Amino acid sequence: MAKKPKQAAGTPAIVALTAAAVPFTTHAYEHDPSHPSYGEEAAQALGIPPARIFKTLVADVDGTLTVAVVPVSGSLDLKALATAVGGKRASMADPAAAERTTGYVRGGISPLGQRKRLRTVLDASAAAHATVCVSAGRRGLEVELAPSDLATLTAAVLAPVARP
């Protein structure tokens, strides 16, 4: 009896999406380590408008790590993020703490399938799109899904936390 070929394991984000039976599409591209912006690189490589590619940022809000998912065409408004989760002060998290807590490397942090589920805020602009792309858990791999599915799977609060 012939053995089935061994399939490559997906990233934790893809495993979480598959387990949840949520429709999604993966998009792979050749990551250039010299590119100055992971998100802009993904938008250019995939030919998807930067307003539909969302970056996953980890911030510290009053001592608690919090994920913000914002379009790569904008930047994170830390004050708005703090307000969205009922906090007073937010700052960007230490990159090593973000990697250790999420289980992903910088530039490949996904809001899905994190080692420790962090509270998440999805920028309200996501609701204007039928689908958005976020990191699938490694540099050079994006996952496209409905923003409502992303919000449900991450238990995200939708709030205006990005600025142009």
C-alpha positions as CSV (number, residue, x, y, z in Angstrom):
1,M,0.0,0.0,0.0
2,A,1.4,3.3,-1.0
3,K,1.9,6.0,1.6
4,K,0.2,9.4,1.2
5,P,2.7,12.1,0.5
6,K,3.5,14.1,3.7
7,Q,1.9,17.5,3.5
8,A,3.8,20.5,4.8
9,A,2.3,21.8,8.0
10,G,0.6,25.2,7.8
11,T,1.4,28.1,10.0
12,P,-0.6,28.4,13.3
13,A,-2.7,31.1,11.5
14,I,-3.6,28.8,8.7
15,V,-4.2,25.9,11.1
16,A,-6.6,28.2,13.1
17,L,-8.5,29.2,9.9
18,T,-8.8,25.7,8.7
19,A,-10.0,24.5,12.1
20,A,-12.6,27.2,12.1
21,A,-13.8,26.3,8.6
22,V,-13.5,29.9,7.5
23,P,-13.1,30.6,3.8
24,F,-9.6,32.1,3.1
25,T,-7.0,32.4,0.3
26,T,-3.3,32.4,0.8
27,H,-1.0,34.6,-1.2
28,A,2.7,33.9,-1.3
29,Y,5.5,36.1,-2.6
30,E,9.2,36.2,-2.5
31,H,10.2,38.3,0.6
32,D,13.0,40.8,0.1
33,P,14.9,41.2,3.4
34,S,16.1,44.7,2.3
35,H,12.6,46.1,1.7
36,P,11.9,48.8,4.2
37,S,8.3,47.9,4.9
38,Y,6.8,44.4,5.2
39,G,3.3,45.6,4.5
40,E,4.1,47.8,1.5
41,E,6.2,45.0,0.1
42,A,3.2,42.6,0.3
43,A,1.0,45.2,-1.4
44,Q,3.4,45.7,-4.2
45,A,4.3,42.0,-4.7
46,L,0.6,40.9,-4.7
47,G,-0.8,43.9,-6.6
48,I,-3.4,44.5,-3.8
49,P,-4.2,48.1,-2.7
50,P,-2.4,49.0,0.5
51,A,-5.7,49.9,2.1
52,R,-6.7,46.2,1.9
53,I,-3.4,44.8,3.3
54,F,-3.4,45.1,7.1
55,K,-0.4,45.0,9.4
56,T,-0.4,43.4,12.8
57,L,1.2,45.6,15.5
58,V,1.7,44.7,19.1
59,A,1.4,47.6,21.6
60,D,1.6,47.8,25.4
61,V,-1.6,49.4,26.8
62,D,-1.3,50.1,30.5
63,G,1.0,47.1,30.9
64,T,-1.0,44.7,28.8
65,L,0.1,43.6,25.3
66,T,-2.6,44.4,22.8
67,V,-2.8,43.8,19.0
68,A,-3.7,46.5,16.6
69,V,-4.6,45.5,13.0
70,V,-4.3,48.5,10.7
71,P,-4.0,49.1,7.0
72,V,-0.4,49.4,5.7
73,S,-1.5,52.6,4.0
74,G,-1.7,54.3,7.4
75,S,-0.2,54.2,10.9
76,L,-1.4,53.3,14.3
77,D,-2.8,56.0,16.5
78,L,-1.7,54.8,19.9
79,K,-4.0,57.2,21.8
80,A,-7.0,55.8,19.8
81,L,-5.9,52.2,20.6
82,A,-5.7,52.9,24.3
83,T,-9.2,54.5,24.2
84,A,-10.6,51.5,22.2
85,V,-9.7,49.1,25.0
86,G,-10.5,51.4,27.9
87,G,-6.9,52.2,28.6
88,K,-5.0,55.4,29.3
89,R,-1.6,55.0,27.7
90,A,-0.2,53.0,24.8
91,S,3.2,52.5,23.4
92,M,4.7,50.1,20.9
93,A,5.7,46.8,22.6
94,D,9.2,45.6,22.8
95,P,9.8,43.5,19.6
96,A,11.2,40.6,21.6
97,A,8.2,40.5,23.9
98,A,5.9,40.7,20.9
99,E,7.6,37.8,19.2
100,R,7.8,35.7,22.4
101,T,4.1,36.2,23.2
102,T,2.7,35.7,19.7
103,G,5.0,33.0,18.6
104,Y,5.7,34.8,15.3
105,V,8.7,36.8,14.1
106,R,8.5,40.5,13.4
107,G,7.2,41.1,9.9
108,G,5.3,37.8,10.1
109,I,3.1,38.4,13.2
110,S,-0.4,37.3,12.4
111,P,-3.5,38.3,14.4
112,L,-4.5,34.6,14.0
113,G,-3.2,31.6,15.8
114,Q,-1.0,33.4,18.3
115,R,0.7,31.4,21.0
116,K,-1.1,33.5,23.6
117,R,-4.3,35.2,22.5
118,L,-4.0,38.9,23.0
119,R,-6.9,41.4,23.0
120,T,-7.2,42.7,19.5
121,V,-8.5,45.9,17.9
122,L,-9.2,45.8,14.1
123,D,-9.3,49.2,12.4
124,A,-12.8,50.1,11.5
125,S,-11.8,50.8,7.9
126,A,-11.6,47.0,7.4
127,A,-15.4,46.9,7.3
128,A,-15.4,48.8,4.0
129,H,-13.8,45.9,2.2
130,A,-15.3,42.5,1.2
131,T,-11.9,40.9,2.1
132,V,-8.6,42.1,3.7
133,C,-5.2,40.5,3.9
134,V,-3.2,39.9,7.0
135,S,0.1,38.0,7.6
136,A,-0.4,34.3,7.5
137,G,2.4,33.9,10.1
138,R,5.6,34.2,8.1
139,R,7.2,36.8,6.0
140,G,6.2,36.4,2.4
141,L,2.8,34.8,3.1
142,E,-0.5,36.6,3.4
143,V,-4.0,35.3,4.1
144,E,-7.1,36.9,2.6
145,L,-10.4,36.7,4.4
146,A,-13.6,38.6,5.2
147,P,-13.1,41.2,7.9
148,S,-16.0,39.9,9.8
149,D,-14.4,36.5,10.0
150,L,-11.1,38.1,11.1
151,A,-12.9,40.0,13.8
152,T,-14.8,36.9,15.0
153,L,-11.7,34.7,15.1
154,T,-9.6,37.2,17.0
155,A,-12.5,38.5,19.2
156,A,-11.5,41.9,17.9
157,V,-13.1,45.2,18.8
158,L,-13.7,47.3,15.6
159,A,-12.5,50.9,16.2
160,P,-10.9,53.7,14.3
161,V,-7.3,53.2,15.4
162,A,-5.4,54.1,12.2
163,R,-4.5,57.5,10.8
164,P,-3.6,58.2,7.2
